[in-house]
Amino acid sequence: MEDILRLKLQYVATVTNQEVVQQQLNIQRFLRGRLRLKRGARACNIWKRPLLHAGRRRQFGIYDQLMVELRRVSPGTFKKFLRMPSEMNYAILRRVRHRLVKQHTRYREPLDPGLK
């Protein structure tokens, strides 16, 4: 009987200790986050990166430049690049396009479904 009581007390003490340790960790994480904010560290804002805006994507992107060129000039190279013929690519894209199309917003234009 005494062994059971002693085990119960040890269990309660262990659980209480774990709760205290968890609370201390939460406080440390909170304070570390506040220090980062005070130092001026901000989260990366991917909406404003000039290298990724839509104009540069259309001008230098693989889908808008390379894929169009491969379709037009060299269907064999297109097949090697995507590992499927262009007709199959069109058929797959036609079937899943409605699932890939995103809504236009005032913040940015959605990506073309073929790019995805």
ZIJO-V606292 format. One record per backbone hydrogen bond with DSSP energy under -1.0 kcal/mol. NH is the residue of the N-H (numbers start at 0). CO is the residue of the C=O. If there is no record, write none. Layout:
BEGIN
<<NH,CO> <NH,CO>>
END
This chain:
BEGIN
<<4,0> <5,1> <6,2> <7,3> <8,4> <9,5> <10,6> <11,7> <12,8> <13,9> <14,10> <15,11> <16,12> <17,13> <18,14> <19,15> <20,16> <21,17> <22,18> <23,19> <24,20> <25,21> <26,22> <27,23> <28,24> <29,25> <30,26> <31,27> <32,28> <33,29> <34,30> <35,31> <36,32> <37,33> <38,34> <40,35> <47,44> <51,48> <56,52> <57,53> <58,54> <59,55> <60,56> <64,60> <66,61> <68,64> <69,65> <70,66> <71,67> <72,68> <77,73> <78,74> <79,75> <80,76> <81,77> <82,78> <88,84> <89,85> <90,86> <91,87> <92,88> <93,89> <94,90> <95,91> <96,92> <98,95> <99,95> <100,96> <104,107> <114,111>>
END
